[in-house]
Amino acid sequence: MQPTFSLAVRDDGVGVITMDVAGETMNVLKAAFAEEIADILEQVRSNKSLKGLVIISGKPDSFIAGADISMLDSCKTAEAATAIASMGQKMFNELEKLHLPVIAAIHGPCLGGGLELAMACHGRVASSDNKTVLGLPEVQLGLLPGSGGTQRLPRLVGLQKALDMMLTGKQLRAAQAKKSGLVDAVVPNSILLDAAVKMALAGKPDRSKPLKLNLMGQFLEYTTIGRGILFNQATKQTLAKTYGNYPAPLKIIDAIKAGVYSGIEHGLKVEAQHFGELCMTPVSANLRGLFFATTQMKKETGAGDVKPRKVKKAAVLGGGLMGGGIANVTAGKAGIPVRIKDISQQGIANALKYSFSLLDKKFKKRFISKTELQKQMALLTGTTDYSGFHDVDLVVEAVFEDLELKQKMVADIEQHCSAHTVFASNTSSLPIGQIAAKAARPENVIGLHYFSPVDKMPLVEVIAHDKTSPETIATTVAFARKQGKTPIVVKDGAGFYVNRILALYMNEAAQVLLEGEPVEKLDKALVKFGFPVGPITLLDEVGIDVGAKISPILQKELGERFQAPAAFDKLIADGRKGKKVEKGFYKYGAAAKKGRKEVDATVYSLLGIQPGGKLSNDKIINRCMVQMLNEAVRCLEEGIIASARDGDIGAIFGIGFPPFLGGPFRYIDSLGAGTLVADLRRYEAQFGARFAPAPLLLQMAEQGSKFYPA
């Protein structure tokens, strides 16, 4: 078996430890490496001629991407997981105790256990490459850094920065890491090893200098009262964001606090104990399951063994917000030239301006250089006709939700582009088969449904109709991945998957509102449950008029349960389209008080509501959620989604379904299908057929089966 770690001693007396996990594209730390690391450290201790040590990766684009979290799945008790953390701590303590200078030479991702290893070294040199990022993202898996991270990071960058990094999972680029004190030097990758060797020969870096802080910063970092304020604020802000749904952030604060007040030895003990406890929580199990599911999905083409066609040039039809956003991620993330077509020069100018504003923000935050900004903008060009479309490989259509218009776009592309050009429609509700109905090459037509705002929302739905070719599917999936998206392949049908399950949830929230529940109470209940925003806020954000256009399409194709409340027609008649026109359920613009979100009370009289609020938060949540869960099961039953896994990823990344619950299907498993059926039957008796349980759900309740068998 090929060793992962190798030690080579240079002529200048510096030993270079190279880590290279065989058969993997990235290095990850595994418990199985403990013996090998112990042997290497023994070699170092016994070699008295060594003047210094450098730890570097043998991978071209990765330092250490973290620890192999799959090893946690074999832990049956908190004690077993605590033992893994304690072993990691011991290993890195041994590294830190070496008498000679140890320098980490970092290029590429240095995350989780990788950063914990680097922090146990006496110094750190990072490459200036954009691939180099440093962070402790364990909180995103419902865990905390368990190999000394909660103790070493605050000592390097200060309490405020450390709390921010660990509680958010935020990653720093090399320049930011240097500024914060996390790394000692940033150099081009071509001289990374030389710079690390030079640092090792210079001796252990001096850590006695305090952080450069203003008077308030010094008070907060270096006084007992100041630290108490920091910990209290961190706790308050954490609870305000998580509503107690995520236990890891509070455990992180507690572990840091233990080290600050009682010393590093006690801090490490608390860290390992908390790591073990968190590992056993359903929250961490669900978040780790989500991580594994998305990792597995990245290896799939969506079309079996079929290889994707390379997209060398793309085009976008429509320069609106969606079109501009799609063009931005195509050029910025995928690095593919984009031709933007709009009916007016103003539309093109808006799309280009939108991209520039996003890139300029990155430039001002030093995420990209001026040269990189100009390079990405140069990939974007515009036209009001089809000039420059002859060599386009994939076209994304982002025009109005009008079937005839979209069919005309298909005909235009078939006329002006090559025989292999993929036509991908960003429709949010129209069946792709209908858009392709008059196409000469229907096999090239597919749906590619983005979510707004495109630059932030991670999901896209790839929708194949019955004549879409496997190559078109594979090409579209690969294209979406290059844009930095997580694509799920779904079957054609009105609303596809995400909007379909969202529509019933939103409709039920509207019904609850019309029964007299206040807007803010409704929204707060669902946010507390775990959604990023409440359903009424979401309606304002998306556009009340957009919802009004989609509802009839869904009702026509899928039945009466999708009928939106008739009272909502009054909102459109009153010009209430939501945030974009500063008139909706909430106050915007001049009418809104700065820093406060306030309901526009006139909406109640318009809808004929006397807001009282008779339902408990739990009843509001339950009414809305059972509709979403039931419809998710219908989508699986009808083959709209291929698996419960795809349905969970789609709901979490597409509409912000609470990640700690694992997605609709994992949540149903935790509730039990029988419990959900009982709730639906009760509501069906009270409110009618829109609550009728899906046949698959009834079958599962009868059999006591789950979507994810243990």
N, C-alpha and C positions, 0 to 999 in steps of 0.2 A: 504493500500500500504506500502510495506516494506521500511523503511527509508534507504537512501544511506550513511548518515553520523551518527555515534554514538559517544558519549563522555563517557568515563569511567575514573573515578578518582582513582588513585592508593593510597595505604597507605602512600607512600612517598610524596604525594602532587602533583604528576605530572599527568596531564590529558592526556589521549590518545584518539585522534580522529581517528577513523577507517573509511576508505572509502571503500564501497563494493556495486557496482551497481548490483542489483538483476537481475539474469537471463543472465548476460554477463560474458564471460571468462576473459575480461579485463575491467578495469575502464576507462571510458571516461567522460569528463566534459560536462555538458549540461546546457543551459541557465535556464532550469526548476529547477536546483538545487540551484539557487540564494537565494530563501527564506529559504531553509533548512540550507544553510551555514550561513546566517544572524542569524538564531535562535541559531545555535551552538555557534557562536561568542558572542552572547548576554549572553548565559549561562556562557561562559568563563569569560566575563567581570564582571558578577555579582558574581562570585565565588571568593571572596577575599582570600581564603585559598590556592588557586592554586599557586604552585611554578614554574611551567613550563608546556609546552605543546609539545606533540609529534604527528605528523601526519604520519600515516602509512596506508598501503593498507591491506584490508581483503582478497585479492586474493593471491593465493600461488606463482604466478610467474609474477606479474605485479604490478607496482606502479600506474602510470596513463599514459596511452598510448597516451594521447592528448585530444583534444576537439572533440565533435561530430560534424563533418563538415556538416552533412546532414541538420543541422538547418539553414545553410546559404542558402540552396536552396529555403527556404520560403521568403527570403529577396528580395523584388521587387525593392528596391532603395538602393543607396550607404548609405543613412542616416540610413536605418534600420540595415545595417551591421555594421555601425559605432557605433550604439547604443549597439549592442551585445559586441563589443570590449570594449566600455566605461564601460559597466556593469562588465565585467571581471576585468578590471583595478581597478574599485572601490572596488570590492570584495577582491582582493589581497592587495590593499592599506590598507584596514581595518585589514587584517591579519598582515601586516607588522607593523602597528601602535600599536599592542597589547603591553601592558606594560611588560608582562612576556616573557621569552625566548621561541621561537617557533622553534622546530627542525623537519626537514623532515627526516624520516627513509625510505630510498629508496632501494627497491629490485625489479629487473625486469625493463622493459622499463619505462623510465621517459622522455616523449617526448612532444614537443609542449606545450599545456596548462598545462600539468603535470609538466614540468620543470619550467614554469612560476610561478606556485603555489609554487614549491620547492624554487625558488629564492626569493619569497616574505617572506619565513621563515627566521629566523635569523641565522640558521645553517643547515647543511646537512650532514647526515651520509649515506654512500652507502654500499651495500653488495659487497663482492669481487666476487660474482657469475658471470659467463660469460653472464647470461641473463640480467644483469644490464647494461643498456646503457642510456646515457643522450644526448639530442640534441633538436634543434629547426628546424624541417624539413619543416616548412610551405612554404618555397620558392618552394618546389617540387609540391605544390598545387597552385602555382601562387599567394601566399599570403605572408604576413609577420606575425611575432609573434605579436598578437594584444592585449595581456593582460599584457603588461609591459616588454615583453622579450627584445625589442630593447633598453630599458633603463637600465634594471638591469644586463643583461649579460656583457656589457662592464665594468660596475663598479666592477664586480667580477673577470673577467679574463683578462681585458684589451681590448683595441680597436682592436688590430691585431687579437687576438684569436677570439673575438666576431664576427668581420667581416667575418673571415674564416668560422666559424660555421654557421652563419646565411645565408651567400651567397651561401653556398654549401649544407646546410642541414646535414652536417657531424655529426656523433654521436660519443661520447667518451665513452670508457669503464671506469669503476670506478677508476682504477689506473691513467688513463690519466686525468680524471676529478679532481682528488686530486692534481696532479702535476700542473694543470692549475689554481687551486684555486676555482674551481666550487663546489667541496665538501670539507668538513673539515676533514673527517676521512673515512677510508675504513676498514670494519671488516667482518668476516664471517657472513653469513646470520643467523646462529644459535644464535648470540649474538647481532643482529642488534638493537632490541628494547632496550636491556639493555644499549648499547652504546649511543643510542639517549637520553634515560632517564638521563644517567650520564651527558651528554652534557647540557641538559636542566637545571639540578640542578646546574651546574657550572656557569650559567649566560650566557648572550648574548656574542657570540664569538667576539673578538676584530677585527674590520675591518680597523683600522687606519694604519696598516703596508702597505707600498707600495709594488707593485709586484717586485719579484726578476728579475731584468733586467740588461743587460749590458748598457754601456753608450749610444749607439745608440738607444737601446730599450727605455731608459728613455727619450731621446730626442723626439722620435716619439710619446710616450704615454703622456708625461707631458708638452709639449710645444705647443703653438698655431701653430707655423710653422710646427712642426713635425706632428701634427694631420692633418693639411692641406695636407701634403705630403701623409699621409695614405689614406685620403678620395679621393684624386686625383688619386692615384694609384689603389685603389679599383674600382673607376669608370671606369678608362681606361681598366683595366683587365676584368671587367664585360662586357663592350661593345665589347671587342675583342673576348670574348667567346660567347656572346648571340646575337651579331649584332642587338641589340635593339628588338629582338623578344619576350623577356620576361621582362615585366615592373616591376615585384616584386623586383629584386635585387637593382635597382636604388631607389625604394621607401624605401627599408631597409636602404640603405646608408643615405638617406635624413632624415629618422626618427632618426637614431643614431646621426647624425650631429646636429639635432635640440636639442636633449637632452644634447649633449656635450657643445654646444655653448650658449644655452638659458635656461638650467636647466631642471630637470626631469618633472616638471609640463607641460611645453611647449612641451617637447619630447613626453609625453603620449598623448597629444592632437593631435599632428601631426601623431603619430602612429595609433591612432583610425581612424582618417580621411583617411589615406592612406589604412588602412585595408578595410574600406568601399568601397573606389574607386576600389581597386584591386578585391574585391569580385564580382563586376559587369562586369569585363573584360571577353571577350570570352576566353582568355588564361586560366584564373583560372577556368572558367566553364568547359573547355575541360580537364584540368588536374584533376579536381575533378571528372569528369565523368570517366576518366581513373582509378582513385583510386577506385571508387565504382564498376566499371566493374571487376577489378582484385580481389577485395574483394569478390564479388559475385561468381566469377569463382572458388575461393578456396573451396567453399562449394559443388562443383559439381564433380561427379565421371567420367563424360564423357559417362556413360552407364546407365543413369536412376537410379533405386534403387539397382542395382547390387553392391554387396560388393566386394572390392578387396581382392585378396589372399595376405597374408603376405609374403614379400620377406625377408628371413633371410640370404640368401647368393646370391651373384651375380657374374657374370663372364663377361669379356670383351675379344672379339676376335680382336687381332691387338694391337701392342704396339706403334703405331705411335703417332703423336701429338693429334689426336682426341681420340684414345683409352686411352692414358695416361691421358688426361683431363677428360674423362668419369669416369675412375677408381678413379681419385682424388676426384671428387665431390661425388661419391658413398661412398667412405670411409670417407672423411672429413666432408661432410654435412649430409649425411644420416646415417653414422655410421654403414654401412653394409660391412661385409668382402667381398673382391673382389679377384677372381682368374683371372689373366691376362694370356692369351695364345697368343704366337707369334711363328713364324716359327724358330726364332733364340733367343739365350740367350741375344744377343745384344739388340734386340727389347724389351725384358722384362726389361733389365737394363735401357734402355732409358725411359721407362714408369715409373719405380720406381724413377729414378733420377728426372724426371719432377715433380712428386708429392713431392719429398723431397725439391726441390728448392722452390716450392710454399709455403710449410709448413715452411721452414726455414725463408722465408721472414716474415711470420706472427710471428714467434718466435722472430726474431730480432726487430720487431716493438712492441713486448710485447702483441700481440693479443692472443697468446697461450703460454702455459708453455712448457718446455722441455719434461715433462711427457706426455702432450697432443700430442706433435709432435710424440713421440715414439709410443704412443697408436694408432695414426692414421696410421703410417707407418706399424705397426704390422698387420693391417687389409688387407694389400696388399701382395699377393703372386703371383709367376709366374710359368709357365710351358710351355714346348714345345710340350707336348702331351695333352691328355684329362684327366690326373690324377687329382683327386679332383673335377671333374665335376658332380659326381653322385648325389650330394645333392644340386645342384645349382637351384634356383627358377626362375631366370631371366638372360638371356644372351644378352648382347648388342654386335652386330657385327659391327666392324669399320674397314673393310678391303677395298681394292680397288673397284672402281665402275665397277665391272665386273659381269654380271648376272650369268654366269656359276659358278664362284667362290662363289658367295653368295648362290646359290642353293646348292652347295656342303657343305657349312657351315651349312645350315638347316639340311641336311641329317646327318652330323656328330653329331650335337646336339641331334637330335632325337635318334641316336644310343647310345650316351654316357650319356644322362641326363634322368630325369624321365618323365612320361607321362604328367605332368602338367607344365613342364618348358616352360616359355615364351621365344620366339626367337624374339628379337627386332633389326631390321636393322637400322643402322644410314645412310642409303643411302640418297643422297641429290637429286636424280632425278629419279632413277629406280622405276617403279610402284611396290608396295608391292605384288600385286596379281601375278606378274611374278616371284618374288622371292619365293613365296609360291606355285608356280604351281606344283612342284613335291613333295611337303611335304606330309608325312603320316598324320600329324596332323596340317592342315592349320589353324585351329581355334586358335592355339597358336602363329601364326606368325603375327607380327605387325611392323609398322615403328616407329622409335623413332629418329627423326632428330634433332641433336644438331647443334649449330652454334659456330664458332670458334672466339676467344678462349673459350673453354667450361667453364672454371672457372669464366669467366666474363659475358658471354652472357646469359641473363635471360630466353630466350624462348626455348622451344622444341616443335616440331610438333609431335603429336601422330597420326599415320596414320593407319587407319583400312581398310583392303580390305574386299570384300563382304563375306568372310568366317570367319573373325576374331570374336571370341566369345566376348560377353559383359564382361565376367569376365577378359579376357585378356586385354581389353581396360581399365577397372577400375583398374586393377593391375598395368598397365603401367603408368597410370595417377598418381596414388598414389606414385609410385616409383619415378617418375620425381619430384613430389612435395617435397618428402623427400630430394632430391638432391638440393633443393632450387630453382627449376626452375618453370616457369609459363608455364604449358602445354596447348596447344590448340589442340582439336581433329579435324582432317581434313580427308576428304574422299580421297581414293586412286586415284592417277592420276599422270602423269609425272610432276615433279617439285613441286608437292603438292601445297601449297599456296605461301609461302614466296619467294622461288626461282623462282616461275612462274611470280610473279609481278615484282620481281627484274630483271629478265632476259630482259624483254622488256624495262625497264628503262635504263639498261646498254647498250643494243643494240642501243637505240636511242641516248644515249650519244656518242657511237662510231660513229654513222652516222654523228652527229654534228661535231665531231672531224675531220672526213674525208672530211667534207665540208670546212675545213680550220680554225676552231676555235681552238685557242691555248689550250693545256692541262691544264695549270694553271688557265686560264680564266674559262674554263668549271668547274673545281673542285671548284674554289672560288665561282662561281655563286650558285652552289647547297649547299655549306656549309653555305653561307649567307642565303639561303632559310631556312636552319634549320637542314640539315643532319650532322651527326658527321664528316664524310669525304666525299670528292667528288667521283663521279663514277669511274674516272680513277685511283685515289689513291686506291679505293676499289678493282679494278681489279688487281692492283699490289699486294695488300695485300692477296687477296684470291688465286691468282695464275692465270695467263693468260691461262696456260695449263688446269687448272680445268674448266674454262669457255669454252674452246674449246671442252672439253669432254662432258659437259652438253648440249651445244647448239644443236648438232645433235639429241640427245634423245628427247629434247623438240620439235624440228622441226618435227621429225618423228611422235610423238604422238599428237601434237597440231596444226600443220600446218605451212604454209610458213611465217606467221608473226613473227615466232621465229627464222628465219634464221639470223645468225650472219653475219656481213660484211665479204665478202671473203678476203678482204685486210688483215684481222687480221691473216690469215694463215701465212703471211710473218713474223709475230712476233715469232710464234712457230719455223718456219724454221731458224730464226736467234738466237734461244736459249733464247729468252726473255720470261721467265716464271714468272717474277716479283721479288718481294722483296726476296723471299727465295733463289734465285740464284744471287741476287744483280745485276739483269739486267732486266729492264722493261721500263716503261715510265719515271720513275724518276731515278736519280743517287743514288747509295748506296755504302756503304763501303768506300774504299779509294778514289773513284771518287767524293764522296759527300763532300761538305764543311760542317764543323761542325756547327750544329745549324741551317743550312739552307736547305730547301727543294728545290731541283733544278731539272728541267726537263732535261732529256737526249735528247738533240736536234737532235741526229742522228736518233731518231725514226721518225721524220718528213720525212726525205729523204727516209727512208726504206718504209714508207707507201705512198710515192709520194704526200706529202702534202706541200703546201705553207701556213704556218700559218699567217693569216691576222686578223681575228676577225671582221666579219661584223655584227653579231647578237648582240642585246642588251642582258644583263643578264636576263631580264624578258622573252625574247623569248627563250633563252636556257632552262631556268627553265620550261617554259610552254611545250616545245616540249617533254622533258623527262618525266615530271609529268603526262601529259594526258595519256601517254601509261600505266604507273603504275596504275592510277586510273581506266582506262577503263578495264584493266585486272582483277583488284580487283572485279569489278562489275561482270565480266564473272564468276569468281570463286564462287561468291555468287549465281549467277543464276544457275550454274551447281551443286550446293550443295557441292562443295569442302570445303567451310567453312559453318558452321551451321547458322551464324548470322553476321550482320555488326559489332557487338561488338567483336566477335572473330577475325574478319578481321582487326579491328583497333588495338587490342592488339598484334596480330601477326606481323603487320607491324612496330609498334613502338618498340617492344621488340626484333624483329628478325632482322630488317635492319636499325633501328634508324630513322624511319619516324619521322619528327618533332613532338615531344609530344605536343607542344603548339597548334598544329592544330587538335589534337584529334584523328588522324588516317585518312586513306584514305576516309572512309565513312562519318565521321563527316566533313571532308574537302569538300567533294562533296556537302554535305548539305549546307555548308556556301557559296560555289560558286553558287550553283543552278545547277541541272541536265541539264537544258536548256543551260546554259553557256558552260558547258563541252561538250555537244553534238555539239554546234556551233563551238567550237575550233577543235574538232575531224573532223567534216565535212570539215572545211577549210584545214586542213592538209591532209585529204584523197584526196581532189581535187589536192593538190600539190604533194604529195608523194606516194599515192596509198593505196591499201586495208589494209595495216597494221594498219591504223588509223580508220578503220570502227567501229562505235560505237556499243557497246554491246546492244542486243535487250532490255534487262531490263532497260538500261539507256535511250533508246529511249522512252520506255513506261513511265518512270518516268518523263522525260522532257515534254511529252505530257500532263500528268496528273498533273504536278507541285507537285509531291509527294516527300517525304524525307525518308531517312533510319531511322532517329530518329524523329518521329513526336513529336511536342511540347507537 
